[in-house]
Amino acid sequence: PDANTGYTYEDCKATADWLLTQTGLSPLVGIVCGSGLGGLADLLKDQVVFNYKDIPNFPQSTVHGHAGRLVFGTLKGRACVCMQGRFHLYEGYPIQKITLPMRIFKLLGVETVLMTNAAGGLNQDFKVGDVMIIKDHLNMPGLAGNNPLSGPNDERFGVRFPCMSDAYDRELQQLALDVGQDLGYGDFLREGVYCVLGGPSFETIAECRMLSKLGADAVGMSTVHEVIVARHCGMRVLALSLITNQAVMDYDSEEKANHEEVLETGKQRAEQLERLISTMVARIEHN
Ligand code: 6GU
């Protein structure tokens, strides 16, 4: 695979078949765990685990807070595959490499993808520890020409010009709200627009103000690329942002965004987020 053309369908098929021969499992649900939120993978029963470095074509995780493992198993009796650790633009990978696992999910038989991430809160009504159900996104790298679907299009995955106005599945958003209410999480569940940036530097104050004016409620460095590739090949998507810190919007503020705070908030809310997702998995319907 090269940076301009990405992986071919055959490359993806080879990786998926390699995994299928080893596990014999064809999960309907795929999960991608965000920074500090990988504990969910540990809840899977009857695990079959692969280190990313052992999977043909797979990139490696290089970020603290991201293990690099693909975990197969069952959650509430449902077969799942879970990425414990994801890939980011700022790690230096070509964008097609970051999103390769979505195509592997598809070829494994996954129909629904649940994603989490850690994000900075731009919406002034949000508090640290809030969980935002993503209803739409602003794709800053994409607007500037860095889209994971750039390059030749293979129709076996999807169409050349996929629609993104329905990127985030409405039914799954409603299910997340319902499950959240049932678990007593209503107080910290929010909805909003997620803005992705390339990172790894956090935003300046002026950038945060700009993003807020543009309609973003939270800002981060992941998820959107995966969502685009997942939607392109017809999987349903739900994505949740844990607001791990407030983006700094004010020149008087003493706050400084940092990765330690991101991981610390992750720890405090992780268990509830895990319960939210596993309860959703139990209630997701597949045809
Ligand atoms: Cl404040 N910004 C970005 N870009 N990503 C984040 C974050 C902030 N907090 C967690 N992830």
Residues whose N, C-alpha, C, O or C-beta is under 5 A from the ligand:
A	BS01	6GU	A118 A119 G120 F202 V219 G220 M221 T244 A247 A257 V262
